[in-house]
Amino acid sequence: MRLKIIQHLFRHTFSNLWKSNGIKWQITIFNILLVFALVAAFFSLQKHQHTAAHYSQEVRESWESNPDKHPHRMAHYGYVAFREKYPLSFFDYGMDSYLGNVVFLEAHRQNTINFSKASLSSSLVRFGEISAALLLQLLLPLLIFFWGFVLIAGERESGTLRLVLSQGVSWSELLFGKTLGLFSISLTLFIPTALLAFIFLFDNSISEGVLLSFSSLVLSYLIYLFVISLLSIWISAISKTSKTALIQLIGCWLFFTLMLPKFSQVAGQVFFPTPSKIEFDTTVEHELIQQGDSHNPNDPHFKKLKDSLLAAYQVESTKDLPFNYSGFVMKEGEKLSTEIFRRHQLQLMERYQEQQNLIRLTAFLNPYIAIKNLSMALSGTDFQAYRNFQNQTEDYRYNLAQTMNDLQIKHISNNTKSSADKKAVLSQQYWINFPSFQHQQLSFSKIIQQEWISFLALLLWMVSLLVLIFFNTKKLKAF
């Protein structure tokens, strides 16, 4: 390998592509689309964060302003949690538009997360939104294929390829130099996008983890674009005519972006089916009924619990217990119902994870799947980020309910007639002391731990194509 020859081929390829007025127009229009997508997404993110912060403060003020009352009433009064988006979510919408942002948290039940962007928009949003990631993942590879299909096959048709090789240039040097030239043209689209995204990031205070995510995101896209450039040059080299090369490259694009992703999704649903929401809720409700009803004094489970308490404390009535019996029963009921729900929820999430793992494995056959998974994960817009919010809200809901039950157990006498009794009323200072909900984003290490397979797949694609270029060129012909 001679670096001077590779540099000359790289510069020659880049200058020839850059001289084309058509390519200049394509680059200009594409950059305008990228800037528009980034700016629109960034302002949408700012609006969402401002709205979430505003209403979170309003919910907190409303919670703290509640007057003195029975703690179980506060458990049913509930709390509203808002999902904050990841600082990089303006780069890749991912699944954000289809997942909810607000959830009402209350005792005895787990509510769904509502108010997704898709549910509040027209049906057109279901066709996808234009984001920088979408343009770079789908349309830029198509442009690279259109720019690269003729670089080797076209020279073979014109006869210049034979002249180049007769000058002592090896196939490896030729293919690698052409690849670098094609890759450098794609950077005229990616580098401005990355710089603008970097500027937007610093508009807000960001953590070290976000910077690591951004750096990994840039690296992943660079590898992806390099893989696409390598693939374009290799197919152009093995094709007898430029027409054949173009057809094969378009076929690859259709297979990567349309056929294989859809097939993997269908396969995941077939091999790892999941219940509908109605089936899931019915199963949970049926098991809850079998387990016991804390509101029913004659329920076998809670009657047995009552008898054991009376025997342990050697009293004849629950009114003689040294703690509030109703609060104890509510706490036990909350514990049982939460355990049942979480067990079924975990099983459902494991099925979703199995579906996703099957799709993730197809990244070894499809670089588009690899960059799509990495882009969503590093932008904080994948299902894992949503699941993280869901887990945090459930933990907060359970802590709220059990804290209110503990207050009832500790501070309210068994002799109170009802929750309206003055002796059953606690100071609002208890509500003020209860912490507010704070959404914590996933750490960088957890993101990488989930998507290392996708990154490995991208690296294997690059290494495999480099091996083809450097060690498997004996069958290539100049005519």
Phi and psi in degrees as a GROMACS rama.xvg file:
@    title "Ramachandran Plot"
@    xaxis  label "Phi"
@    yaxis  label "Psi"
@TYPE xy
-109.82  118.261  ARG-2
-64.8561  -35.7883  LEU-3
-63.0281  -40.3006  LYS-4
-68.0662  -41.5689  ILE-5
-62.9358  -43.1554  ILE-6
-61.7243  -41.1666  GLN-7
-64.3126  -43.9684  HIS-8
-65.0057  -39.3477  LEU-9
-60.8167  -49.6545  PHE-10
-65.3223  -39.4049  ARG-11
-64.6681  -44.5151  HIS-12
-64.34  -44.8206  THR-13
-62.9365  -46.4825  PHE-14
-65.2235  -39.0583  SER-15
-64.8849  -41.131  ASN-16
-68.2582  -39.5297  LEU-17
-69.6732  -26.1118  TRP-18
-69.869  -21.8056  LYS-19
-70.9491  122.475  SER-20
-64.5502  -33.728  ASN-21
-62.9336  -42.4138  GLY-22
-67.5548  -38.2174  ILE-23
-61.2585  -42.4221  LYS-24
-64.7972  -41.3823  TRP-25
-61.4588  -43.9132  GLN-26
-64.2074  -42.4004  ILE-27
-62.8508  -49.4943  THR-28
-64.2637  -40.8565  ILE-29
-65.9875  -40.0456  PHE-30
-64.5179  -37.2407  ASN-31
-62.8568  -43.0951  ILE-32
-62.2747  -41.9559  LEU-33
-64.1344  -44.7301  LEU-34
-62.983  -44.9131  VAL-35
-59.9049  -44.354  PHE-36
-63.3687  -42.8754  ALA-37
-67.0711  -45.2137  LEU-38
-63.9516  -46.0248  VAL-39
-62.5912  -42.4879  ALA-40
-68.1415  -36.9516  ALA-41
-65.6203  -44.7553  PHE-42
-68.0499  -32.294  PHE-43
-65.4545  -40.1873  SER-44
-63.676  -43.8875  LEU-45
-60.3951  -41.4801  GLN-46
-64.6213  -43.249  LYS-47
-62.8505  -45.883  HIS-48
-63.3618  -40.4403  GLN-49
-64.7932  -43.0282  HIS-50
-63.9832  -44.0733  THR-51
-63.0557  -42.7489  ALA-52
-66.1434  -41.1443  ALA-53
-62.604  -50.2428  HIS-54
-75.5202  -26.7154  TYR-55
-63.5514  -40.9793  SER-56
-66.2739  -38.6886  GLN-57
-65.6527  -41.458  GLU-58
-63.68  -41.5571  VAL-59
-63.8877  -43.1329  ARG-60
-63.7085  -39.5389  GLU-61
-65.5938  -39.3849  SER-62
-63.6841  -46.3311  TRP-63
-71.6205  -25.0185  GLU-64
-83.2005  -1.59445  SER-65
-61.244  137.1  ASN-66
-74.0272  176.918  PRO-67
-58.6721  132.431  ASP-68
-163.05  178.045  LYS-69
-68.3553  135.515  HIS-70
-62.7366  -29.0746  PRO-71
-69.1383  -28.389  HIS-72
-65.4976  -36.4285  ARG-73
-68.1525  -32.805  MET-74
-64.0434  -35.2587  ALA-75
-85.0196  -23.3247  HIS-76
-60.9022  -40.0006  TYR-77
77.2126  -176.551  GLY-78
-141.768  149.185  TYR-79
-112.047  125.291  VAL-80
-109.18  139.3  ALA-81
-115.312  137.791  PHE-82
-87.1718  120.604  ARG-83
-86.9648  143.523  GLU-84
-88.5664  155.277  LYS-85
-69.4711  142.366  TYR-86
-55.7385  -24.3591  PRO-87
-94.0293  4.2328  LEU-88
-66.8655  -15.3102  SER-89
-70.1159  -18.9  PHE-90
-79.1579  -39.5237  PHE-91
-139.355  113.802  ASP-92
-63.3874  -33.2818  TYR-93
54.0397  -126.881  GLY-94
-98.6031  3.18956  MET-95
-56.597  -38.2993  ASP-96
-68.1301  -19.1435  SER-97
-108.324  -2.34843  TYR-98
-109.945  147.608  LEU-99
-70.2578  165.803  GLY-100
-126.691  -13.5726  ASN-101
-135.061  137.777  VAL-102
-140.23  138.055  VAL-103
-93.1239  124.619  PHE-104
-106.599  124.051  LEU-105
-147.563  167.438  GLU-106
-71.0649  148.708  ALA-107
76.8583  -7.64435  HIS-108
-151.986  150.898  ARG-109
-109.108  112.684  GLN-110
-88.1213  156.221  ASN-111
-76.8626  156.986  THR-112
-85.6752  121.158  ILE-113
-112.207  -177.263  ASN-114
63.4205  53.6454  PHE-115
-77.1648  160.745  SER-116
-64.8232  -37.7767  LYS-117
-65.1969  -37.5283  ALA-118
-70.2242  -21.7086  SER-119
-101.936  2.43761  LEU-120
-115.7  177.421  SER-121
-73.9646  170.134  SER-122
-66.9687  -13.7926  SER-123
-64.3582  -27.2257  LEU-124
-65.0255  -21.2875  VAL-125
-72.5144  -13.7028  ARG-126
-81.5449  -3.15485  PHE-127
102.67  151.239  GLY-128
-108.205  148.144  GLU-129
-76.8843  115.798  ILE-130
-126.911  165.357  SER-131
-60.0736  -40.2256  ALA-132
-62.9254  -42.0788  ALA-133
-61.4519  -43.4372  LEU-134
-65.2121  -40.7662  LEU-135
-74.5559  -32.7456  LEU-136
-80.3443  -38.3592  GLN-137
-101.533  -53.0357  LEU-138
-84.9494  -37.0554  LEU-139
-62.2822  -43.4012  LEU-140
-57.2039  -36.6029  PRO-141
-64.9048  -40.2847  LEU-142
-63.1136  -43.4585  LEU-143
-60.4423  -40.9083  ILE-144
-62.984  -41.3213  PHE-145
-67.351  -33.6806  PHE-146
-76.4989  -31.8517  TRP-147
-98.5047  -14.5271  GLY-148
-63.3255  -26.7174  PHE-149
-96.7002  -6.85622  VAL-150
-64.7395  -34.3402  LEU-151
-107.304  -50.1145  ILE-152
-62.032  -37.1953  ALA-153
-66.0797  -39.1525  GLY-154
-69.5464  -31.2421  GLU-155
-65.4411  -40.7293  ARG-156
-68.2383  -37.7442  GLU-157
-81.1095  -13.3666  SER-158
91.6461  -5.02589  GLY-159
-73.8187  -24.2013  THR-160
-62.7005  -39.6805  LEU-161
-65.0304  -36.8606  ARG-162
-67.3164  -40.4881  LEU-163
-63.5504  -46.54  VAL-164
-68.6932  -29.5235  LEU-165
-71.0192  -15.3291  SER-166
-83.234  3.95174  GLN-167
97.892  4.13528  GLY-168
-76.6034  128.307  VAL-169
-81.4894  161.194  SER-170
-60.3911  -41.1295  TRP-171
-62.3133  -43.7308  SER-172
-64.2214  -41.3197  GLU-173
-64.2363  -49.2116  LEU-174
-66.8347  -40.8317  LEU-175
-69.5619  -39.9082  PHE-176
-63.6316  -42.4001  GLY-177
-64.4085  -39.5795  LYS-178
-61.4398  -45.547  THR-179
-62.409  -38.8156  LEU-180
-64.5765  -43.2529  GLY-181
-67.2464  -42.0279  LEU-182
-62.3463  -39.8761  PHE-183
-65.9238  -32.7371  SER-184
-65.9802  -39.0404  ILE-185
-65.1813  -27.3533  SER-186
-69.4961  -21.5623  LEU-187
-66.0453  -14.2013  THR-188
-100.894  -37.1855  LEU-189
-80.2816  -41.8895  PHE-190
-61.2329  -46.7707  ILE-191
-58.9345  -37.3692  PRO-192
-63.9316  -45.1991  THR-193
-64.7883  -40.258  ALA-194
-64.9336  -42.8196  LEU-195
-65.9468  -40.1691  LEU-196
-63.16  -37.8548  ALA-197
-64.7792  -39.6978  PHE-198
-64.3223  -43.7177  ILE-199
-63.2292  -35.758  PHE-200
-60.3396  -40.0354  LEU-201
-80.9407  1.41064  PHE-202
-70.4395  -23.7544  ASP-203
-118.425  159.763  ASN-204
-72.3368  124.003  SER-205
-121.532  155.928  ILE-206
-93.0872  172.77  SER-207
-63.696  -36.7106  GLU-208
-62.2408  -37.9571  GLY-209
-66.7152  -40.0547  VAL-210
-63.3925  -40.2608  LEU-211
-64.8891  -39.4691  LEU-212
-62.8537  -43.3067  SER-213
-64.5007  -43.5823  PHE-214
-62.3071  -42.0637  SER-215
-66.9149  -35.6574  SER-216
-63.5017  -45.9553  LEU-217
-61.3782  -46.4176  VAL-218
-60.3636  -42.6101  LEU-219
-62.4534  -43.4981  SER-220
-68.7066  -34.7149  TYR-221
-63.2949  -43.5062  LEU-222
-64.1208  -41.9932  ILE-223
-61.4094  -46.8646  TYR-224
-66.7864  -34.2784  LEU-225
-67.2037  -39.919  PHE-226
-62.2855  -44.3048  VAL-227
-63.0285  -39.862  ILE-228
-65.2512  -44.2748  SER-229
-59.6455  -45.1554  LEU-230
-63.4691  -41.039  LEU-231
-61.9837  -46.171  SER-232
-67.9581  -39.6452  ILE-233
-65.371  -44.9041  TRP-234
-67.1387  -36.1866  ILE-235
-63.0992  -34.2451  SER-236
-74.4439  -33.4115  ALA-237
-90.037  -5.09373  ILE-238
-92.0516  138.825  SER-239
-72.1164  -33.6255  LYS-240
-129.803  159.016  THR-241
-67.0043  -31.1314  SER-242
-63.2324  -44.3517  LYS-243
-62.8476  -41.1855  THR-244
-62.2894  -43.1527  ALA-245
-64.1337  -43.4595  LEU-246
-62.7383  -42.9212  ILE-247
-66.1559  -39.5135  GLN-248
-68.567  -40.394  LEU-249
-64.1457  -38.3542  ILE-250
-61.7415  -41.9703  GLY-251
-61.2609  -43.2338  CYS-252
-62.5247  -44.0264  TRP-253
-65.0692  -40.4561  LEU-254
-65.8792  -43.5681  PHE-255
-69.5769  -43.2218  PHE-256
-96.237  -23.5188  THR-257
-117.442  -53.6142  LEU-258
-73.63  -56.6311  MET-259
-65.0977  -42.3939  LEU-260
-59.4574  -42.4677  PRO-261
-67.2323  -41.6988  LYS-262
-62.5123  -42.3124  PHE-263
-66.5772  -36.2699  SER-264
-65.4127  -45.1213  GLN-265
-64.3222  -41.6578  VAL-266
-62.4936  -40.4163  ALA-267
-62.8245  -40.6897  GLY-268
-70.8304  -31.3076  GLN-269
-74.8252  -47.1721  VAL-270
-77.6802  -28.1987  PHE-271
-131.381  71.2109  PHE-272
-67.9975  150.855  PRO-273
-123.227  150.092  THR-274
-73.6094  157.223  PRO-275
-73.3763  169.177  SER-276
-62.2828  -38.2617  LYS-277
-64.5933  -43.7827  ILE-278
-63.7447  -41.0909  GLU-279
-63.8621  -49.2907  PHE-280
-63.0413  -38.2768  ASP-281
-65.4259  -42.016  THR-282
-63.601  -44.8194  THR-283
-63.9767  -44.8269  VAL-284
-63.0164  -40.2033  GLU-285
-63.0419  -42.2139  HIS-286
-70.3063  -33.9012  GLU-287
-63.3648  -41.0034  LEU-288
-64.7778  -40.2372  ILE-289
-67.3501  -35.7411  GLN-290
-68.082  -42.6047  GLN-291
144.717  152.713  GLY-292
-113.88  112.18  ASP-293
-68.2511  -18.3221  SER-294
-87.7245  -6.25362  HIS-295
-104.657  111.154  ASN-296
-65.5209  -20.9368  PRO-297
-96.1923  7.50516  ASN-298
-63.8212  132.511  ASP-299
-56.4584  -43.7764  PRO-300
-63.3344  -47.3159  HIS-301
-78.8727  -23.3102  PHE-302
-67.9842  -39.3975  LYS-303
-65.3026  -40.0093  LYS-304
-63.0181  -41.6737  LEU-305
-62.2072  -45.7597  LYS-306
-62.9943  -39.161  ASP-307
-66.9618  -36.1938  SER-308
-68.0017  -43.492  LEU-309
-61.8619  -39.4051  LEU-310
-70.164  -39.8219  ALA-311
-66.4011  -38.9515  ALA-312
-95.6675  0.615333  TYR-313
54.1144  51.6805  GLN-314
-127.926  162.673  VAL-315
-97.9358  -19.3953  GLU-316
-136.879  152.044  SER-317
-65.2417  -21.1319  THR-318
-68.4368  -19.4835  LYS-319
-90.6834  -3.9854  ASP-320
-68.6572  148.353  LEU-321
-78.2342  11.7319  PRO-322
-146.894  167.166  PHE-323
-74.9106  115.279  ASN-324
-68.2194  -40.4218  TYR-325
-60.9253  -41.6371  SER-326
-64.8048  -37.2228  GLY-327
-63.5769  -42.3517  PHE-328
-64.9439  -41.6139  VAL-329
-63.4617  -38.5804  MET-330
-65.6475  -43.1267  LYS-331
-64.7409  -42.9003  GLU-332
-62.5774  -40.6895  GLY-333
-63.6632  -40.4593  GLU-334
-62.7963  -46.8932  LYS-335
-65.5582  -46.3492  LEU-336
-64.9743  -36.8064  SER-337
-68.7262  -40.2657  THR-338
-62.1645  -42.5073  GLU-339
-64.693  -47.5249  ILE-340
-62.6126  -45.1963  PHE-341
-65.5934  -34.5646  ARG-342
-65.231  -45.585  ARG-343
-68.9364  -36.6979  HIS-344
-63.7519  -41.1487  GLN-345
-63.4378  -41.6199  LEU-346
-62.1487  -41.1574  GLN-347
-64.8712  -43.4546  LEU-348
-64.755  -34.2118  MET-349
-65.7432  -36.1107  GLU-350
-66.8667  -42.2153  ARG-351
-61.9765  -38.6623  TYR-352
-65.7358  -37.92  GLN-353
-65.2155  -40.4732  GLU-354
-60.865  -45.6986  GLN-355
-65.813  -36.8371  GLN-356
-64.2964  -37.4059  ASN-357
-64.1838  -44.446  LEU-358
-64.1372  -39.8983  ILE-359
-62.5912  -36.1218  ARG-360
-66.8377  -26.0902  LEU-361
-69.5603  -7.02261  THR-362
-62.5568  -24.6652  ALA-363
-72.703  -16.1296  PHE-364
-104.7  -12.8498  LEU-365
-146.192  106.604  ASN-366
-65.2525  -24.2759  PRO-367
-63.4772  -41.4552  TYR-368
-63.0444  -39.9463  ILE-369
-61.4737  -50.0936  ALA-370
-70.8607  -31.6119  ILE-371
-65.1053  -46.7065  LYS-372
-64.0677  -43.8584  ASN-373
-64.2632  -42.7041  LEU-374
-63.3778  -44.8028  SER-375
-65.0391  -43.2614  MET-376
-65.1146  -46.8258  ALA-377
-72.0781  -21.9142  LEU-378
-88.3988  -4.57434  SER-379
71.5396  31.1206  GLY-380
-123.885  17.9548  THR-381
-93.158  179.047  ASP-382
-67.425  -29.5198  PHE-383
-62.1505  -40.4622  GLN-384
-65.4894  -40.4973  ALA-385
-64.897  -42.0903  TYR-386
-62.8403  -35.4743  ARG-387
-61.5435  -43.5297  ASN-388
-64.4396  -40.8581  PHE-389
-61.7669  -42.7837  GLN-390
-65.2101  -40.6276  ASN-391
-65.6215  -41.05  GLN-392
-67.4767  -36.8398  THR-393
-67.4845  -41.4035  GLU-394
-62.0437  -40.3709  ASP-395
-66.6649  -42.9684  TYR-396
-60.1459  -46.1834  ARG-397
-64.7353  -41.2502  TYR-398
-64.163  -39.7094  ASN-399
-62.9573  -47.9251  LEU-400
-63.2207  -45.6166  ALA-401
-72.1858  -29.9096  GLN-402
-65.0956  -42.8135  THR-403
-65.4511  -36.7568  MET-404
-66.4274  -40.2384  ASN-405
-63.2268  -38.7426  ASP-406
-62.6444  -40.6892  LEU-407
-65.4632  -43.2097  GLN-408
-61.3818  -41.4529  ILE-409
-84.0142  -38.0666  LYS-410
-110.025  -8.84256  HIS-411
-112.951  133.199  ILE-412
-77.6269  154.919  SER-413
-72.078  -13.9158  ASN-414
-86.0129  -4.4318  ASN-415
-68.1357  139.945  THR-416
-79.2324  -36.7469  LYS-417
-156.477  174.428  SER-418
-69.5054  -14.6184  SER-419
-86.3975  -10.3053  ALA-420
-61.1668  140.474  ASP-421
-61.836  -30.0641  LYS-422
-73.4091  -14.4294  LYS-423
-96.8781  7.47855  ALA-424
-100.141  131.8  VAL-425
-110.687  159.074  LEU-426
-68.1624  146.252  SER-427
-66.1599  -11.3764  GLN-428
-61.682  -28.5852  GLN-429
-64.8501  -37.2261  TYR-430
-70.2459  -38.3266  TRP-431
-65.0625  -36.2696  ILE-432
-74.1988  -20.201  ASN-433
-71.1225  129.263  PHE-434
-66.3004  152.232  PRO-435
-80.658  163.019  SER-436
-77.9567  130.753  PHE-437
-126.108  115.359  GLN-438
-76.5614  119.954  HIS-439
-104.395  125.146  GLN-440
-75.1076  157.602  GLN-441
-63.4026  144.984  LEU-442
-76.3047  160.471  SER-443
-61.6802  -38.8705  PHE-444
-62.8792  -37.992  SER-445
-70.582  -33.8117  LYS-446
-64.7486  -47.263  ILE-447
-66.8755  -37.8584  ILE-448
-59.0009  -31.8885  GLN-449
-81.594  -32.3563  GLN-450
-117.153  21.7848  GLU-451
-65.6265  -28.1929  TRP-452
-63.8023  -41.4786  ILE-453
-64.1476  -40.2386  SER-454
-67.6372  -40.3014  PHE-455
-61.6941  -39.9074  LEU-456
-62.4699  -41.901  ALA-457
-61.1558  -43.8678  LEU-458
-63.3158  -40.5401  LEU-459
-65.7338  -37.2071  LEU-460
-60.6253  -45.5704  TRP-461
-65.0599  -45.9568  MET-462
-63.8916  -42.8328  VAL-463
-62.3697  -43.3776  SER-464
-69.9138  -34.967  LEU-465
-64.9971  -38.5733  LEU-466
-62.4027  -42.1928  VAL-467
-60.0077  -42.8344  LEU-468
-69.5008  -38.6423  ILE-469
-92.0313  -25.3449  PHE-470
-127.017  2.14063  PHE-471
-135.595  48.4044  ASN-472
-107.212  6.20651  THR-473
-66.0412  -29.6845  LYS-474
-84.8161  -7.79234  LYS-475
-73.7092  141.821  LEU-476
-123.024  151.301  LYS-477
-86.0378  -8.15341  ALA-478
